[in-house]
Amino acid sequence: MQDNEPLMKALAKLVHINAPDLVLFVGEALVGNDATDQLTKFNQALIDYSYQGSNPRTIDGIILSKCDTVDDKIGASISMVYSTGKPIVFMGIGEKYPNLKKMNINTVINSLLS
């Protein structure tokens, strides 16, 4: 996705035209540190393909899916927050909508230390 230039241009155009309240990056926790790379490239694409003369819009937060099946790869979430300065808003811990939970930092820390 992040290396697909036409898609990134189209997403930047959508963000510019629609002016959403929030721009959220959705990624899988299973990919580990590759998620940080995806996030960084996506955020940079929003800046690079923004319209001339406008303030580029970057992401406002992160949604991580498949957090229920990870172990040590959950540490990538810390890298994602560090590299962007944006919070993880929700974590998916199952396959249904009610399984989208607000991030609980204590759960992440316990997962890393256990």
HELIX and SHEET records of a PDB file:
HELIX    1   1 GLU A    5  ASN A   18  1                                  14    
HELIX    2   2 ALA A   29  VAL A   31  5                                   3    
HELIX    3   3 ASP A   34  ASP A   48  1                                  15    
HELIX    4   4 CYS A   67  THR A   69  5                                   3    
HELIX    5   5 ASP A   72  GLY A   75  5                                   4    
HELIX    6   6 ALA A   76  THR A   84  1                                   9    
HELIX    7   7 TYR A   97  ASN A   99  5                                   3    
HELIX    8   8 ILE A  105  LEU A  113  1                                   9    
SHEET    1   A 4 LEU A  24  GLU A  28  0                                        
SHEET    2   A 4 GLY A  61  SER A  65  1                                        
SHEET    3   A 4 ILE A  88  GLY A  92  1                                        
SHEET    4   A 4 LEU A 100  LYS A 102 -1                                        
END                                                                             
